Amino acid sequence: MVNVMPDLNENSIENFAIDLLKSQGWDYAFGPDIAPDGVRPERKSFEDVILESRLKKALKIINPNIPESAIDDAVKQVKNLNFPELISNNEAFHRMLTEGVRVSYQKNGEERGDYVWLVDFENPENNDFLVVNQFTVIENNVNKRPILFFS
């Protein structure tokens, strides 16, 4: 008897990954729906790769004792990673994920330093897990579409 492997193509792999993540409790969004011109836009332009309002909402849940101004600063730092080499951007973002984003703010009239955590490793239910397919990014007039996009 011959084992026949089902057709493997980009669409079947994409759907498998989406279904797998959804079964793990992730939310799902179809990229064109949340695009700037979509039915539920979550981006201001096709250049945006971060779903900013979703990120801010999650950071407030993960970091309840951090003032909104410091949350805004952390989001700004994440969005403004702009090293000339991709590897440097990846390393800096990895540090933010694992070590937190360093912020400062005023508390009781004094400058205070703290960290904004991008991921709650101790309480995963506080995180906003989203898988998005067909997420179009336009950079330098070039359309790019990662197979899956995670938030």
C-alpha positions in Angstrom: 0.0 0.0 0.0 1.3 3.4 -1.0 1.0 6.4 1.4 -0.2 9.3 -0.5 0.7 12.7 0.9 -2.0 15.3 0.5 -1.3 18.2 -1.8 1.1 20.6 -0.1 0.8 24.1 -1.3 1.0 27.6 0.2 -2.7 27.8 0.9 -3.0 24.4 2.6 0.1 25.2 4.8 -1.3 28.6 5.6 -4.7 27.2 6.6 -3.1 24.4 8.7 -1.0 27.0 10.6 -4.0 29.3 11.2 -6.2 26.3 12.4 -3.4 25.1 14.7 -2.9 28.6 16.3 -6.7 29.1 16.6 -6.9 25.7 18.4 -4.4 27.1 20.9 -6.6 30.1 21.7 -5.2 32.6 19.2 -7.6 35.1 17.6 -7.6 35.3 13.8 -7.9 38.2 11.3 -7.9 38.2 7.6 -5.3 40.8 6.5 -7.5 42.7 4.0 -10.2 43.1 6.7 -7.8 45.0 9.0 -5.9 46.9 6.2 -6.3 50.7 6.0 -9.0 50.2 3.4 -10.6 47.2 5.0 -13.9 46.6 6.7 -12.3 46.8 10.2 -9.1 48.8 9.7 -6.4 48.5 12.4 -3.7 50.2 10.4 -3.4 53.8 9.2 -1.3 52.9 6.2 0.1 49.8 4.4 3.5 50.8 5.7 2.4 50.0 9.3 3.5 46.6 10.5 2.4 47.1 14.1 -1.2 47.1 15.1 -0.6 50.1 17.4 -4.0 50.3 19.2 -4.0 46.5 19.9 -0.4 46.7 21.2 -1.2 49.7 23.5 -4.3 47.9 24.9 -2.3 44.7 25.6 0.6 46.7 27.2 -1.8 48.4 29.6 -3.1 45.0 30.7 0.4 43.5 31.0 1.8 46.6 32.8 -1.1 47.9 34.9 1.1 50.1 37.2 2.9 51.9 34.3 1.4 55.3 33.3 0.0 55.7 29.8 2.8 58.2 28.8 5.4 55.5 29.5 3.3 52.9 27.5 3.3 55.4 24.6 7.1 55.8 25.0 7.6 52.0 24.9 5.4 51.7 21.7 7.4 54.6 20.1 10.7 52.7 20.9 9.4 49.5 19.4 8.2 51.3 16.3 11.4 53.3 15.8 13.9 50.5 15.6 15.9 51.7 12.7 19.4 50.3 12.6 21.0 50.1 9.2 21.2 46.3 9.4 18.3 43.9 9.9 20.2 41.7 12.3 20.7 44.7 14.6 17.0 45.5 14.6 16.2 41.9 15.3 18.7 41.8 18.2 17.3 45.0 19.7 13.7 43.8 19.4 14.7 40.5 21.0 16.1 42.4 23.9 12.9 44.3 24.3 10.9 41.1 24.2 13.0 39.3 26.8 14.3 42.2 29.0 11.5 44.8 28.7 11.5 48.3 27.2 13.3 50.8 29.5 11.1 53.9 30.2 11.1 56.7 32.6 8.2 58.8 34.0 7.2 61.2 36.8 5.8 59.7 39.9 5.0 61.8 43.0 7.2 64.6 41.5 10.2 62.3 41.0 11.7 60.8 37.9 11.3 57.0 38.0 12.9 54.4 35.7 11.0 51.2 34.9 10.4 48.5 32.3 7.4 48.0 30.1 7.0 44.3 29.3 5.8 43.4 25.8 4.9 39.8 26.8 3.6 38.5 30.0 5.5 35.2 30.4 4.0 34.5 33.8 0.3 35.0 32.8 0.0 34.1 29.1 -3.8 34.9 29.2 -2.8 38.6 29.5 -1.2 38.6 26.1 -3.1 39.3 22.8 -2.3 36.5 20.4 -3.4 37.2 16.9 -2.6 35.4 13.7 -3.2 37.3 10.4 -2.9 36.0 6.9 -2.6 38.0 3.6 -1.1 40.9 5.5 0.1 43.3 2.8 3.0 45.7 3.6 4.1 48.3 1.1 7.7 49.5 1.5 9.4 51.7 -1.1 6.5 51.0 -3.5 7.1 47.3 -3.2 4.2 45.0 -2.0 5.4 42.4 0.5 3.1 39.8 2.0 4.4 37.5 4.8 2.7 34.2 4.8 1.6 34.7 8.4 1.8 37.7 10.7 1.7 37.4 14.5 0.7 40.0 17.0 
